[in-house]
């Protein structure tokens, strides 16, 4: 089954136009990512984003929802998630209250009680069902399936089935099919390999950490209070922390560099020095072992010429 492309604002006719619109919504995308997102919208195909944590995968889905002015519906995956937690569930406490009220009113017809208990009003819609029901013609919701690599193989196979036809069968109520498919963004931090079948269903893009200049631009755009010098210091130091010389358990992503810059700005810093770095290291490094490794190597080495060296 084929579907028309998702309507974009009139001034978005190319990946470059989409990149500019994303920028106006505080998301600075490079050409490759803008092209992948543009094609996902034009071809109405799920977009599979893979990369290290904190590179902006989830934020892209949020930015696309803002651009399209449609709801963002997020399905956060985790170990042990099953179809009931993603699709729907029955509100058993409300059903029980209804049953007791019916009994108190003298209702004894079993078939009538059963049909009332499995009425739509007692159905709790989980993210996948909400996405199908929320998406209407010309205004499809954005469905974010976040961190699919945390779920198990069975859930991955189930998700593939749903994405194939955007139809959900509820035995007590019948079949629900999306009037128009949502825009689906699937993310993975690659803690395990996701099966090829799911990737083949999607357009695939690997997100790298941004280069120095783009990271400075992101910091300045998202945190206007941060000075140019502080943004360059933070971006340079963060870029070094991602390098092989530190071999960190969890290298910082853009999310952590934003946290670090925001923490420093909250302290009134206009540039980064060893004392401030030591006091705020927990904003950028979230493992004790990583902090110890950086402190043992010396903060002066981390900060020395960070802007020029990283900017290359």
TAWOTA-V737670 format. One record per pair of residues at least 6 apart in sequence whose ideal C-beta (glycine too) atoms are under 8 Angstrom apart, sorted by sequence separation. I is the first residue (numbers start at 1). J is the second residue. D is the distance in Angstrom with one decimal. If there is no record, write none. Layout:
BEGIN
i	j	d
I	J	D
I	J	D
END
This chain:
BEGIN
i	j	d
11	17	6.2
12	18	5.3
22	28	7.3
23	29	7.7
39	45	7.3
40	46	7.1
51	57	6.1
65	71	6.9
107	113	6.2
135	141	4.8
162	168	6.9
169	175	5.1
170	176	6.6
188	194	5.5
209	215	7.8
220	226	6.5
240	246	7.4
242	248	7.9
285	291	4.9
22	29	5.0
40	47	3.9
50	57	7.8
65	72	3.8
134	141	4.3
168	175	7.2
169	176	7.8
219	226	5.7
241	248	6.4
269	276	5.4
29	37	7.1
49	57	4.2
125	133	6.6
148	156	6.5
151	159	7.8
167	175	6.0
168	176	4.9
210	218	6.4
220	228	6.9
223	231	7.7
226	234	7.7
252	260	7.6
264	272	6.5
294	302	6.4
12	21	5.7
167	176	7.0
168	177	7.9
242	251	4.4
267	276	6.8
282	291	7.1
285	294	6.5
8	18	7.4
11	21	7.6
19	29	5.4
37	47	6.4
62	72	5.9
131	141	5.1
167	177	4.5
241	251	6.1
242	252	6.8
281	291	5.3
18	29	7.9
19	30	7.9
36	47	6.3
49	60	6.7
61	72	6.5
75	86	5.8
102	113	5.7
130	141	7.7
148	159	7.1
166	177	6.5
167	178	7.5
220	231	5.2
241	252	5.5
9	21	6.7
19	31	7.0
22	34	6.8
131	143	4.0
165	177	7.6
166	178	4.1
186	198	7.4
216	228	7.8
219	231	4.1
264	276	6.1
267	279	7.6
61	74	7.9
267	280	7.2
281	294	6.9
99	113	6.6
102	116	7.1
145	159	6.7
238	252	5.3
281	295	7.5
16	31	7.7
19	34	3.8
22	37	7.7
128	143	7.4
166	181	4.7
216	231	4.9
219	234	6.3
15	31	6.7
18	34	5.2
127	143	7.1
166	182	7.6
186	202	6.2
216	232	5.5
219	235	6.2
264	280	5.8
263	280	4.7
278	295	7.2
16	34	7.0
98	116	6.6
99	117	6.5
184	202	7.7
238	256	7.1
15	34	4.3
18	37	6.1
98	117	6.5
216	235	4.7
238	257	4.3
15	35	4.1
18	38	4.8
215	235	4.2
260	280	6.3
263	283	4.2
163	184	6.3
262	283	7.7
278	299	5.9
15	37	7.7
95	117	5.0
235	257	6.4
238	260	7.0
277	299	4.9
15	38	4.2
18	41	7.7
37	60	6.7
41	64	7.8
212	235	5.6
215	238	7.0
234	257	5.7
260	283	4.5
14	38	7.1
15	39	8.0
98	122	7.4
212	236	6.6
215	239	7.0
259	283	4.5
260	284	4.1
259	284	6.6
274	299	4.1
277	302	7.0
12	38	7.9
234	260	5.5
274	300	5.5
277	303	6.3
33	60	7.1
37	64	6.6
95	122	5.3
212	239	5.7
234	261	4.6
256	283	7.1
257	284	6.7
90	118	7.3
94	122	5.6
256	284	4.7
27	56	7.2
256	285	7.6
274	303	6.3
209	239	7.8
231	261	6.4
234	264	6.9
256	286	7.4
273	303	7.0
29	60	7.1
91	122	4.9
230	261	6.5
272	303	6.0
27	59	6.0
90	122	5.8
91	123	7.4
252	284	4.9
8	41	6.1
27	60	6.4
90	123	6.5
91	124	5.3
209	242	5.9
252	285	6.6
89	123	7.9
90	124	6.9
128	162	5.9
132	166	5.9
230	264	6.1
272	306	7.6
6	41	4.6
88	123	5.7
89	124	4.7
132	167	7.9
160	195	7.9
163	198	7.9
223	258	6.7
226	261	4.9
230	265	6.9
237	272	6.4
250	285	7.6
5	41	6.3
6	42	7.7
27	63	3.9
88	124	6.2
132	168	6.2
218	254	6.1
222	258	5.9
226	262	7.6
250	286	6.1
5	42	4.5
26	63	7.5
88	125	5.6
89	126	6.6
160	197	5.7
164	201	7.0
248	285	7.1
250	287	5.5
5	43	6.9
6	44	5.9
22	60	7.8
25	63	4.9
88	126	5.5
148	186	5.4
156	194	6.6
157	195	7.7
160	198	5.1
163	201	5.7
219	257	6.6
223	261	5.5
226	264	7.6
233	271	5.5
234	272	6.1
249	287	4.9
5	44	5.8
87	126	5.4
129	168	5.8
143	182	4.2
145	184	6.6
148	187	6.9
149	188	4.3
156	195	5.9
159	198	6.9
215	254	6.6
218	257	8.0
219	258	6.6
223	262	5.7
226	265	5.0
230	269	6.0
233	272	3.7
248	287	7.5
4	44	7.0
86	126	5.4
128	168	6.8
140	180	5.2
142	182	6.5
143	183	6.9
145	185	7.1
147	187	6.1
148	188	5.3
149	189	5.9
157	197	7.8
218	258	7.4
225	265	4.9
230	270	5.8
237	277	7.1
249	289	5.9
250	290	6.4
3	44	4.6
22	63	5.4
25	66	5.0
85	126	6.1
86	127	6.2
87	128	5.2
88	129	4.8
140	181	6.4
141	182	4.5
142	183	4.9
143	184	4.8
144	185	5.1
145	186	4.5
146	187	5.3
147	188	6.7
149	190	6.1
150	191	6.7
160	201	6.2
229	270	6.2
230	271	5.5
249	290	5.5
25	67	6.0
84	126	7.5
86	128	4.9
87	129	5.4
137	179	6.0
138	180	7.6
140	182	4.9
141	183	7.4
143	185	7.2
145	187	7.1
147	189	6.0
149	191	4.8
153	195	7.1
156	198	5.9
215	257	6.3
219	261	5.1
223	265	6.4
229	271	4.8
230	272	6.3
248	290	4.5
133	176	6.9
135	178	5.2
136	179	5.5
137	180	5.1
140	183	5.5
142	185	6.6
144	187	7.3
149	192	5.1
227	270	4.9
241	284	7.0
132	176	6.0
135	179	6.5
136	180	6.3
149	193	8.0
209	253	6.7
210	254	6.3
227	271	7.3
241	285	7.3
246	290	7.7
22	67	7.0
132	177	7.3
133	178	7.7
135	180	5.1
149	194	5.9
209	254	7.1
248	293	6.7
21	67	5.6
132	178	4.1
135	181	6.5
148	194	6.0
238	284	6.5
247	293	7.6
248	294	7.9
123	170	7.4
129	176	6.9
131	178	7.6
135	182	4.4
246	293	6.1
134	182	7.4
246	294	6.4
18	67	8.0
123	173	7.1
132	182	7.1
148	198	7.4
75	126	7.8
131	182	4.5
246	297	7.0
75	127	3.9
74	127	6.5
75	128	6.4
120	173	6.4
241	294	7.0
73	127	5.2
118	172	3.8
118	173	7.1
73	130	5.3
9	67	7.2
73	131	4.6
8	67	7.9
8	68	7.6
73	134	6.5
241	302	7.3
6	68	7.1
240	302	5.8
71	134	5.4
237	302	5.4
237	303	5.7
240	306	6.6
236	303	7.9
239	306	7.8
73	141	5.3
75	143	7.0
77	145	6.7
70	139	5.4
72	141	7.3
73	142	7.1
75	144	6.8
77	146	6.3
78	147	7.6
81	150	8.0
86	155	7.4
236	305	7.8
237	306	4.9
240	309	7.7
69	139	8.0
70	140	6.4
71	141	4.7
72	142	4.9
73	143	5.3
74	144	4.5
75	145	5.0
76	146	5.1
77	147	5.0
81	151	5.3
233	303	6.8
236	306	2.8
240	310	6.7
68	139	7.7
70	141	5.4
71	142	7.2
73	144	7.0
75	146	6.7
76	147	6.9
77	148	5.3
79	150	5.8
235	306	7.8
236	307	4.7
239	310	4.3
68	140	7.8
70	142	6.0
72	144	6.3
74	146	6.0
77	149	7.8
78	150	5.2
79	151	7.2
80	152	7.5
82	154	7.9
83	155	7.2
86	158	7.7
235	307	7.6
236	308	7.8
77	150	4.8
78	151	7.1
79	152	7.1
82	155	6.5
86	159	7.6
233	306	5.6
236	309	6.5
68	142	6.9
77	151	4.2
81	155	5.6
232	306	7.4
233	307	6.2
236	310	3.8
83	158	5.2
87	162	8.0
232	307	3.8
235	310	6.5
236	311	7.2
65	141	7.9
65	142	4.1
64	142	5.5
77	155	7.3
229	307	7.8
232	311	7.4
88	168	7.5
61	142	5.7
87	168	5.9
62	144	7.8
88	170	6.5
61	144	4.2
58	144	6.7
58	146	5.9
212	310	4.2
213	311	6.5
212	311	4.7
212	312	7.0
73	182	7.3
70	183	8.0
68	183	7.4
46	163	5.9
64	183	6.7
64	185	7.1
61	185	4.0
60	185	6.8
61	187	7.6
57	185	7.8
58	187	6.1
57	187	4.1
7	138	5.3
6	140	5.8
47	183	7.8
49	185	6.5
53	189	4.9
44	181	6.3
47	184	7.0
49	186	7.0
50	187	7.4
52	189	6.7
46	184	3.8
47	185	5.1
48	186	4.8
49	187	4.9
50	188	4.7
51	189	7.4
52	190	7.8
44	183	7.5
46	185	7.3
47	186	7.1
48	187	7.9
49	188	7.4
50	189	7.8
51	190	7.4
46	186	5.9
48	188	7.3
50	190	5.6
41	183	6.7
40	183	6.9
50	194	7.8
40	185	7.8
48	194	7.8
48	198	7.3
57	207	5.9
48	199	5.7
56	207	6.3
55	207	4.4
55	208	7.0
48	202	3.7
50	204	7.2
55	209	5.8
46	201	6.1
47	202	6.2
48	203	6.8
50	205	7.5
51	206	5.7
52	207	7.9
55	210	7.7
45	201	7.9
46	202	4.2
47	203	5.3
48	204	4.8
49	205	5.7
50	206	5.3
51	207	3.5
45	202	6.4
46	203	7.2
48	205	7.2
50	207	7.1
51	208	6.8
52	209	6.8
45	203	5.1
47	205	6.9
49	207	5.9
43	203	7.2
40	203	5.2
1	165	6.8
39	203	5.8
36	203	5.8
36	204	8.0
36	205	4.0
33	205	6.1
32	205	6.9
33	207	6.7
3	180	6.7
6	183	5.7
3	181	5.7
30	210	7.6
28	210	7.7
30	214	6.9
28	214	6.1
28	217	5.6
28	218	5.2
28	221	6.3
26	221	5.6
26	222	5.8
53	250	7.4
56	253	7.8
23	221	7.6
54	252	6.7
55	253	5.2
56	254	5.6
52	251	6.9
54	253	1.8
55	254	6.1
56	255	8.0
53	253	5.6
54	254	5.6
52	253	6.0
54	255	4.0
53	255	7.7
54	256	5.7
END
